[in-house]
Amino acid sequence: MTATSIAPESLTRTTTSLPQAFLERCARSPEREAYRYPVGDDWRSLTWKQAGERVRAIAAGLLSLGLDREARVAILCATRYEWVLMDLGVLCAGGATTTVYPSSTAEECAYILRDSDTRIIFAEDATQLAKLRAHKAELPSLAKVVLVDGAPDADDDWVVTLADLETRGQAHLSQHPDAVTDAVAAVESEHLATLIYTSGTTGKPKGVRLVHECWAYTADAIAAMGMLHEDDLEYLWLPLSHSFGKVLSGGHIRIGHTLAIDGRIPKLVDNLAVVRPVVMAAAPRIFEKVYNKVVQGAKEGGGTKWKIFQWAVAVGKRVSALRQEGKEPSGMLALKHKIAHKLVFSKLHARFGGRLRLFISGSAPLSREIAEFFHACGILIVEGYGLTESSAASFVNRASKFRFGTVGMPLPGCEVKLAPEDKEILLKSPGVMRGYHNLPEETAQTLTPDGWLRTGDIGEIDDGGFLRITDRKKDLIKTSGGKYIAPQHIEGKIKATCPYVSQAIVHGDKRNFVTALLTVDEESIKKWAEGGPLAGKSYAEIAAAPETAALIDTYIQQVNGELAKYETIKKFSILPRDLTVEEGELTPSLKVKRKAVEKKYIEVLDGMYKGALADA
């Protein structure tokens, strides 16, 4: 029996605003480690007291520049610990942070800064500064640029360094010692805290208006679930310009654990072995890459190694099934599992640092097969769900109560229902946005008059109160034969089944059969090519080779065997390169921009249908 709504779980509120919570945390835990960050190959720390001193200096520096309440201050910077300090500095000064992805073009930056009416911006380095200079004439409201790394020209009074701003702030505090404390005390729950511009899959980005109450609520809700503890070490690499990364920062302040921050994705796996975190949130693409690498490594180890690996995973899946029922293995199964861990699983645990208790997956759908594989190896990935418009955190599986293939249950204080006509997921909570900036018509389309957020996602609620996302409302494919298809479901199966596929875009809207655009993982496919006729060839050459198509086709047929006839992939094309953020094909949280990719490769798609007839 399924439900169509879930009443909100009660939540005790203690947080009034993140700036207030931050000052209280610094006073309560002054000598505890707050942040850990890389300098070269070393990792260094900031205590809460040290972080508080820097945030106060940044806030006072902004006040000395005449920052008004709710005036926008942008951050154009990669994920690093200074990003958090700058954001808190803006909030503690009473301003509102405008987030800008560092991968944004100069034109995109200029649009966001104009639309938000940003007055001051933190720019990471000379590369980001050059984007601003290119459009300076179009940004009359942008009074000051604060440069994080590097130094401005000696005669350039438009730019100051972050160090100079902090020095200026310290001088301001010597004259006005209560300036920051007073600014924080004056913050009200409905004051604007953050403008996050959705990267979007089509069209111009929209500024999502998130007030202090949004972040205060999510911080309390995260703490109430009890999945994070004060003694934990959490690793954060996600874009802080994205709501997923931002909400984790709020939870960190509320709980008071240590946050290790490094946004360099190529360093991610290596960092895990050094930092040895207990908790980490990530996008599914990270888990897919690790999964493919582990499986391929076992296969390449030869017959005996591969057989041991398969045996261990089979044992792990039996244990996983028991644990999903709240039971523990015993007798011979417990002994086999202990051996499996020693021979196989311990190596994967070591790759993650050996202390990992929990992965949290969000931003895009996680394949059930991937989640079940990791759990079989003794590593729990709890999938969650939310939108920028709901301050990122709305649903999550709990460490003690989870169902793979779902995004869990609502956070405390979040109410959900399914629209009767199409099962669209509707949310209501204090974390829901207050609208789109300067876009009243779009706001009215997304928020109902009584405060429900139309998510645009289709879902179902099972008998345990777990939510399953069946697809994006806008992404549903309707073939020319009238059949509806959920592409994300098929894409997840492809990536979980084929260790060589990096990205999959299933296509077929208004077409008479389903096709797919695929990219291959460069490292895996080049290793496969070694010793054969494709050895030493470039990515593009391997991708175009008939041998590669034949290899991938064996996996596609395996996937097709699990699908309804009208869902099966009749043809596929392997693209000449992988999708990237820089080319506008992925969002910074590594989600595929489906429409952008289909538009870019429309000739390839049309070619697969040219002269072809098939039953839908």
Buried (B, 14 or more C-beta within 10 A) or exposed (E): EEBEEBEBBEBEBEBBBBBBBBBBBBEEBBEBBBBBBBEEEEBEBBBBBBBBBBBBBBBBBBBBBEBEBBBBBBBBBBBBBBBBBBBBBBBBBBBBBBBBBBBBEBEBBBBBBBBBBBBBBBBBBEEBBEBBBBBEEEBEEBBBBBBBBBEBEEEEEBBBBBEBBBBBBBBBBEEEEEBBBEBBBEBEBEBBBBBBBBBBBEEEBBBBBBBBBBBBBBBBBBBBBEBBEEEBBBBBBBBBBBBBBBBBBBBBBBBBBBBBBBBEBEEBBEBBEBBBBBBBBBBBBBBBBBBBBBBBBBBEEEEEBBEBBEBBBEBBBBBBBBBEEEEEBEEEBEEBBEEBBEBBBBBBBEBBBEBBBBBBBBBBBBBBBBBBBBBBBBBBBBBBBBBBBBBBBBBBBEBEEBBBBBBBBBBBBBBBBBBEEEBBBBBBBBBBBBBBBEBEEEBEEBBEEEEBBBBBBBBBBBEEBBBBBBBBBEBBBBBEEEBEBBBBBBBBBBBBBBBBBBBBBBBBBEBBBBBBBBBBBBBBBBBBBEEEEBEEBEBEEBBBBEEBBEBBBEBBEEBBEEBEEBBBBBBBBBBBBBBEBEEBBBBBBBBBBBBBBBEBBEEBBEBBBEEEEBEB
